[in-house]
Amino acid sequence: MIGFGGYLDRVYSSERILPVNYTIQIDVSRFVSKRFVVRGGLSGSGSAGGDDPADRPTGIGAPALHAAGGLFYYLKPQSMWSPYGGAEYWTQLTQRADHDRGAVIGSLGLEGAVSHRIGIFLEAGYGVGLTGPDEQTDRLVARIGLRLKF
């Protein structure tokens, strides 16, 4: 399956006021068993709010290109609507700070069939940044989009 979507992402920092990011994504999913799906994708983001953009040209919370990959478990993969959950690793590819090691995110979602080849998905997740001991970061994610089956 190839998915297209968008989402909002808010990172909370103990040190800074970070913006709300808006993102467009594309992902590729493949069932590796009856219920498990491996998914990888790219997303590009912009931002609104937070500190002055000149003060945050790099690092987490800055508009950037991200890559993600993870494993998801579908409860009812053959039904019209299937809840799913999983975990994924995200990393920032551009505008990345030197100490940033990405984030691990747990997600819950619901995917439903619009037609035989088109599905809609809604997903929410919470993650923890792997930035190190100086700054603790948490990530909240909400996504909505379409997936096309090939």
N, C-alpha and C positions, 0 to 999 in steps of 0.2 A: 504494500500500500504506500502511496505517496500522499503526504498530508500538507495542507496549506492552512495557516492560521495566523492569529495575532493574539497578543496578550499584554497585560499590564504586569509590571514587576516593581516591587518596592523593597529596597534594601535599607535596613535600619542599622545605624552605626552608633557605637558608644562615643565616637569622636567628632562626627560631622553631621550636617543636615544634607541628606542625599535626595536626589530628585525621584519622581515617578517616571519610570521608563515605559515607552510603548514600543512594541516589537512586532515585526513580521517574520514568520518562520516558514521553513520547509523541512519536512522530515520524511524518512523512509523507514517503514516498518516491515518486519518479516516474522511470520510465525515459525518458530524453530521446533515447536511441539504443538499438541492440540490446544494448549492454553497459554503458553509462554511466547512473548513477542520481544524481539530485539529491535530497538529503535535508535536511530542516529539522525542528527539534523544540524542545520545552521539557522541562525537567527540574527537579524540586524535591528538595532534599536536607535531611537531618538529619546529625548527627555524633556520634561517640563517641571519647573520648580526647583527647589533645593538651593544650594549655595550658588554664587555667581559662576557661570560656566567657565570663565577664565581661571577660576580657582580650582577646577577639577578636570583638567584636560586628559588625565590618565587615571587608571585605577577603577575599582568597583564603583558602580553608579554612573559612570560616564557612558555616553552613547558609544556603542561598539558592535563588532561582529563577534558572535559567540558560537561555540560548537558544543553539542551534548550527545551523550550516548547512555543507554540504559536498558534494563530488563523489566518487563511488565507482565503481570498475570491477569488474564481475562477470566472472570467467573462463569460467564455464559457466552462463549465465543460464537455459537451457532444461532443465537436468538436475535430478535429484532433490536433489543437493547442489552448491552453488556456492561456491567460495572467492571472496573479494573483498577489495579494498584501496582506500584512499582517504585523503583529507585533509579536515579540517573546521576551522572557526573557532568557538570557544566564547567567549561573553561572559557575565558575571555581571550579572543585571538588578537584583537586590536585594542589600542589604548590601555594596555595591561600594565599594572604596577609590577615592579620587580619581585615583591614578596607575595603576590597573589598566586595561590595554588588551586584556584577553582572553588567549586562548591558541590556538596552532595545533597540531593533533593529527593524527598519522598513525595509521591503524588498519588492522588485518587482521582478517578475519572469515570465518565459514562460515555459510551460510544453507541450510536444508533444508526440503523439503516434508513436512508432516505429513498434509495433505490437499490437494485442489485449491485451496482458498482460505486455508489456514492454513500458515504457515511458522514455523520456530524459528530463532533466530540466536544465535550466540556471537561475541563480538568483543573484541579487546584493542587498546589503543593507548598511544602515548607522545607527549607533547607538551611544548612549551616555552612558558612564559608570556612575555607581552609587557609586563611590568611596568616595565622600565627598568633602568638600570645599578646602582641601589642594592641590589636584591635579585634573585637568580636563582631562578626557580621551574621545576620540572619536574613533569609530571603523568603518572601512570600510571592507565589506565582499563581496566576489565573490565566487559562488559555481557552479559546474557543476557535473552532475551525472545521474544515472539511477534509476527509480522506478519500482518495480515489483508489479503487481496487483494480489491479492489473493481472 
